[in-house]
Amino acid sequence: MLNKFLIILVLIFSAICICVPVNAEQIKTLSAGVSLNEQVPPALMGTWRVASALKVTDSPANFKKSGVDVWNLSKTSDVITLSNPFTGAAASISVKYVNKNTVRFSKEGNYDGQKLTDTVEITITGDKFTGVNTLKLEVFENGAVTSVKNATYVLRGEKISGTSVLGK
């Protein structure tokens, strides 16, 4: 009796497998890799004095010509946070590219019907970095983009405190 039941189950299962078409797009493969956040050099973490100078913009009324800021970059688990202790602003950053001491990251924020995308690429040398900050400001009305404003800044940073890149 048990043998007949097992044979019927095997036949039903075989019929289902034969009758159900397999679509190659439905098959998912397991992929693994190292998070870019794990490749970020430890030298990036810490507090930086950052000077910015406007290089080019299509909207001079919306972007300052220059500025000085303080960035605090910290990492908890696999999340990197950029904060400014003076303004209280903080955001998780998304690392897009890492090659040795060059890092590209971005963050997005929504403010009063506007979306600001901030992309930074810096190269760290000792306790300093140089780089570029590209800003894209999209203005929305009734859910539709009404204008896009862009700016590119040249950046210079000096480490104030935090992990030494020299391992001291």
C-alpha positions, -999 to 999 in steps of 0.1 A, spaced: 0 0 0 28 24 10 47 15 -22 17 24 -44 12 57 -26 49 66 -32 47 56 -68 16 78 -73 34 108 -56 64 103 -78 42 102 -109 23 133 -99 55 152 -91 70 141 -125 39 152 -144 40 186 -127 77 190 -135 72 180 -171 41 201 -177 52 234 -160 74 253 -184 106 268 -170 112 304 -179 149 313 -177 140 348 -166 123 333 -135 154 315 -123 174 336 -98 210 331 -90 226 338 -57 252 365 -60 276 377 -34 302 404 -32 319 428 -10 300 460 -1 317 492 -13 313 505 22 337 478 33 363 491 8 362 527 19 396 536 34 396 541 72 413 575 65 379 589 54 364 585 89 368 614 112 361 651 112 371 673 83 373 710 76 360 714 40 364 744 18 344 746 -14 347 770 -44 321 772 -71 335 760 -104 305 762 -127 267 766 -124 236 772 -145 220 790 -116 242 815 -98 213 828 -77 208 794 -61 244 784 -52 270 801 -30 304 810 -46 323 795 -17 319 780 17 336 764 46 320 734 64 327 707 89 320 671 79 320 643 104 321 609 86 314 579 108 307 542 102 284 519 122 282 484 109 280 489 71 263 524 72 284 555 66 269 588 79 279 623 70 270 649 96 276 686 102 279 693 140 272 730 135 240 727 115 228 694 130 223 680 95 230 643 90 225 618 62 235 583 53 257 583 22 256 558 -6 291 548 -17 293 545 -55 330 540 -62 362 531 -44 397 528 -58 424 529 -32 421 564 -16 396 578 -41 359 576 -30 327 587 -47 295 589 -27 262 605 -29 232 615 -8 197 627 -16 174 649 3 139 663 -2 133 699 10 101 719 5 92 705 -29 128 702 -40 151 672 -44 188 678 -39 212 651 -52 247 657 -39 276 636 -54 311 639 -40 343 624 -53 375 629 -32 410 616 -32 427 614 2 464 621 6 477 620 41 455 642 63 441 661 33 418 655 4 409 672 -29 378 666 -49 347 677 -67 311 681 -54 283 680 -80 249 693 -70 216 687 -88 185 706 -75 152 695 -89 122 717 -82 87 700 -82 52 714 -86 22 691 -85 46 661 -86 63 672 -118 98 685 -123 95 722 -132 132 731 -132 167 715 -127 196 736 -114 232 723 -113 265 733 -97 300 719 -94 323 728 -66 360 721 -61 367 708 -27 397 709 -3 396 691 30 418 690 61 415 664 88 406 679 122 403 647 142 397 610 139 416 580 126 450 590 113 458 578 77 493 573 89 483 547 114 495 567 144 
